[in-house]
Amino acid sequence: MSDAQPTLARRAFGARIRRLREERGLVHREVAEALGYKRDAIRRMENGEQGIKLVVAKGLCEFFSIEGAEKSHLCELAVKSNERGWWEPFFDTVTGKGLRPKIPLFLETEQASKRIRVLELALIPGLAQTREYLLELDAAQPPTEEDLAEPKLGLRSVRQERLFSLRRPPKLEFLISTAAIDFLEAMPRKVRDGQIARLREINAMPFADVRVLTRINAGVLGAFNLLDPSDGLPPIVFMDHPDGSRYVEQPAVVSRFEQNFISAHDRAAEPLEGYLR
């Protein structure tokens, strides 16, 4: 795993170290000098940009006087920060082919969230897509030098299986534009009917709610995924684009996306079953 790829464990570890440092009014240099590290090493740890050795985690705990359950938790995060990600078999992590910036962090955060809110303007949300729908979507993309259809299918399948088999799955809220539903009408009947059935199946789950956006709303400027991690981390926003992906952590910006989602839900969303009748 490349050190350039942040992971959820690294992010959680770094966020806690940053809070501890800031609570004590220290700068990176002071922590680094006290532990015999380079200042940049502390910065990289806090940003989740590198794995954490267990001896480093214990040294930081001793420096910040962290004991008991919190020390155990930080040490556990340090061990996990160097583990192979479940998503790695679907990407070439050496060359980076098919691996958009920070997509591993999105995939891991999604699996460890207590709440997932998705607003889509033209597509069925990834967590609800059927295999047949994904194949139709892949066929509509410009040709590439390599065939990524199977890795995409494999990743999507494992991603869905992992999340829906969780003992405590996250609360799911999907807002889907009428355009995404209308596009289904132009697809083969098997694809259309299978995808509608899957949406209904998810909507019937006690932790899920699927609604259709039928009017102009605050989310018309772009689709996004809003994730609330369960490890005490703040919400994040993830957006997919042809040239990469955007990953937003700034609280003030994330708050605006939250407000847009709530506004779209309250002003323009109809229950799935009511719309399909």
N, C-alpha and C positions, 0 to 999 in steps of 0.2 A: 504494500500500500504506500503510495507516495505521501510524503510529509505535506505536500501542498493540498491534499484533500482533507478538510476538516471532518470529524465524525462527531456524533452526538456525545459520546463519552468525553472526547477531548473538549468539546464546547462546554459541557457541564462542569468539568474539572476547571477549565480556564475561567469560567464565570465566577466560580466560588473563590478562586485565588484572587481574582480582581477585586471582589467585594471585600475580602479580608485585608488586602493591601490598602484599599481606599478607606476602609473604616479606621485604619490606623494612621491615615494621613501620609503614607509612604509613596515614594516614586519607584519606578522600576529599578533604577540604579541602586537604591538603598537595599532593596530585597536581594538583588543580585550580589552585591558586595558582601552582605552578611552571610550568604550561602556559598560564595566562591564561584558564582556563575557569571556569564556575560549578561549585560542588561538586555540585549536582544533576545536572549533565551527566555527570560521572564515574559517579555512581550509576546513572543510566539506561543508560549504556553497559554497565556490568557486569551489569545485569539484562536486557540484550538488548532494551531498550524503544525503541531508535532505531537508524536506519541510521548507519553510520560513514563520514565523508568520508576519502578517501585521505590528505589532508594531516594529518588528525587522527591516523590510524593511524601515519603516519611520525613525527609528533611524539611520540607515546607510545613508539614504539620507541626513539627517540633518548633520551628521558627515562629509560627503563629499561635503556638500553645493550643493546638487542636488535639483532643483526646476522645476516647470512647467511640460512640456510634458514628460521629461525623468523621473521625479519622478512618474508621473502617470503610465508610462510604467513599471517601476520597481515594483511598488505596485501591478499592474495587474499580473505581473509574479509571485509575492509572493503568491497571491491568487490562481493562477493556479497551483503552485507548490504542493499544498495540495489536488487538485481535483482528483477524481477517473479517471483513464485512460480508454479510450474507449476500450482498449484491455483486460482489467481485466476479463470480463466475460468468456474469453476463457482459462484462466489459474487458477490454484490453487495458489493464491498469499500468502497463509498462509504456505503451505508446500513447495512451489516452484516447484512442479511437472510440467514438461513440459515447465518451464520458464527458458530458457537459459540466461546466464549472459548478461545483457544490451540489451536484445532483445526489451524491451519496449522503450528504447531510440532510437533504430533503427526504430521501427514502428512509433514513434511520429515524428522523424526527417524526415522520408520519406514523411509523410503527410504534412509537412511544408517546403518542399524544393522547390527551384526555378528551380533546374536542377537535374536529376537523370540519372546517367550513369551506365549501368550494363554490365559486361562481363561474359558470361557463357560458360563453356567448354563442359558440358554434359547435361545440363538441359535447359528447357525453363524458362526464368525469371519468378519469382513468380508473378509479377504484370500482366503477360500475360497468366498464366496457367489456363486452364479450369478445371471445377470440375472433369470431366472424367479423365483428365491427372493426376491430383493430386491423384485420387484414384489408378490409375495404379502405380504411384510413391510410394504411401504408401504401396501398396501390395508387392512391391519389397524390403521393408525394413525388417530387422530381427524382429522376433516376440518380443513383449514386454508384461509386466504383465498387462498393462491397454490399452484399446482401445482409441487412441488419434485421430482417423480418423475424427470423427465429429467435435471436437474442431478445428482441422486443417482446415477443410473445412469451418467452420463458420468464423474463423479468416481470411482466404484467401479471402473469399467472401466480408466481411465487409471492409477489407483493400483495395481491388480493387474498390468497390463501392464508398468509401469515396474519394479516389484519383481521379477517373475519373469523379466524379460529382462536383469537385471543380470549382468555377467560373473562377479561373485562375490556371489551372493545370500546373504542372512543365513541363519543356522540358524533354522529355524522349528519351534516346539514348540506344538502346539495340544492343550489339554485341554478336551473338550466333554462337558457333562453328558448323561446319557441323555435328559433332557427335550428337549434340542435335537433329538435323533434321533427321539424319539417324536412331536414336533410335525410332522415330515416325513410321518408316516403319514397325517395328516389333510389333507395337501395333494394337489392333483391329481397323478396318477401321473407326468406329464411333469416336474413340478417336483421331486417326490421322487426319481425315478430319476436325473434330471440332477444334482441336488445330491449324491446318494450317489456318483455316478460322479466328480464333481469332487473330493470328499474322497479317494476312492481314488487319483485321479490325483496329487493333491498328496502323499499319503502315500507314493507310490512314488518321489517325487523324492529324490535322495540327501541333500539338505540338510533334509528335512522329516520330522516325526514327528507323527502324529495319534493321539491316544488318547481313550478314552471313560471318564468318571468314573462308576463303577457303584455306589459306596458313599459314605456320609457322609464328608466330608473337610474339610480346613482352608480350602477356598475357597468354602464354602457361603454366606458372608456377602455375596458380591458378585463380579461379573465384573470382569476387569481385563486391561489390556495392559501387559506389562513389556518395555521396550526398552533394549537395550544399544547406545548409539551407538558408532560406529567412530572418532570424531574425538577420542578421549581424554576425552570427557565422561562423567560418572557415569550409571548407569542411571536411568531415570525410569519412573513408572507413570502410565498414562492410563486414566480410567474415564468412560464415557459415561452421561449421565443426561437425562431428559426436559427438565429446566430448565437444561441446560448441560453442562459437563464438568468433571471434576476432574483436575488435573495435579499430580503429587507429585514433588518433587525431593529432599526432605530424606533424607539417607542412612539415618538410623535407621528412618524409616517405610518407605522402599523396601526395606530389608533384611527387614522383616517380611513384605512381599508376596512377596519371593523365598523366604523360608522356607515360606510358605503354599503356594506353587507346588510347591516341592520335596516337601513333605509330601503334597500331594494326588497328585502324580505317583507317588510311591513307595508310597503306601498304598491308593489307590483307582482307579488308572488301568489300563485294559486296552487292548492294541493294537486299532486300528480293525478290522482284518480278523477278529481273533478274536471281537470283539463282533458283527459283522455276519453271521457265519456262522449 
